């Protein structure tokens, strides 16, 4: 009797629930004993986040990329200023 329930649980939890979905009760129960029972990472589950955890992670990645681009642009501007101070032409 428990076999079909266990198989259904596995199929639903791993194949029908994506990382963008909310955490499931099974994932929360598994986190208490450090067992991953779904598509979300243990860090996401222990953080207690829902879809917002996915959005937060994407926002973090976007912010990191933006910061790295800003650093590259700042370095380029500094190099251009140094070149102009030395009397060299700006090369693109």
NORGIBEL-V228067 format. One record per residue. N is the residue number from 0. SS is DSSP state (@ for helix, = for strand, . for the rest). NEAR is the number of other ideal C-beta (glycine too) atoms within 10 Angstrom. D_FIRST is the distance of its C-alpha to the first C-alpha in Angstrom with 1 decimal. Layout:
n ss near d_first
N SS NEAR D_FIRST
N SS NEAR D_FIRST
This chain:
n ss near d_first
0 . 4 0.0
1 @ 7 3.8
2 @ 7 5.5
3 @ 8 6.4
4 @ 9 7.3
5 @ 9 9.3
6 @ 10 10.9
7 @ 10 11.8
8 @ 14 13.2
9 @ 12 15.2
10 @ 10 16.6
11 @ 13 17.6
12 @ 17 19.1
13 @ 11 21.0
14 @ 9 22.0
15 @ 9 22.4
16 . 17 24.0
17 . 10 27.5
18 . 13 29.8
19 . 12 31.7
20 . 14 28.9
21 . 13 28.4
22 . 20 26.4
23 . 18 22.8
24 @ 10 21.4
25 @ 16 19.3
26 @ 21 22.6
27 @ 15 24.4
28 @ 12 21.9
29 @ 17 22.1
30 @ 21 25.8
31 @ 9 26.1
32 . 7 25.0
33 . 8 26.7
34 . 11 23.7
35 . 12 24.0
36 . 19 20.8
37 . 22 22.5
38 . 18 25.7
39 . 26 28.1
40 . 14 30.1
41 @ 13 29.9
42 @ 11 33.4
43 @ 20 32.5
44 @ 21 29.5
45 @ 13 31.7
46 @ 16 34.5
47 . 11 32.2
48 . 17 33.3
49 . 13 31.9
50 @ 12 33.5
51 @ 12 36.7
52 @ 20 35.9
53 @ 17 36.0
54 @ 12 39.1
55 @ 13 40.7
56 @ 16 40.1
57 @ 11 41.6
58 @ 11 44.5
59 @ 10 45.1
60 @ 10 45.2
61 @ 10 47.6
62 @ 10 49.8
63 @ 10 50.0
64 @ 10 51.0
65 @ 10 53.6
66 @ 10 55.0
67 @ 10 55.4
68 @ 10 57.2
69 @ 10 59.4
70 @ 10 60.3
71 @ 10 61.2
72 @ 10 63.3
73 @ 10 65.1
74 @ 10 66.0
75 @ 11 67.3
76 @ 10 69.4
77 @ 10 70.8
78 @ 12 71.7
79 @ 14 73.4
80 @ 11 75.4
81 @ 10 76.4
82 @ 13 77.5
83 @ 11 79.5
84 @ 8 81.2
85 . 7 82.1
86 . 6 83.5
87 . 10 81.1
88 . 6 79.8
89 . 9 76.1
90 . 7 74.1
91 . 4 71.1
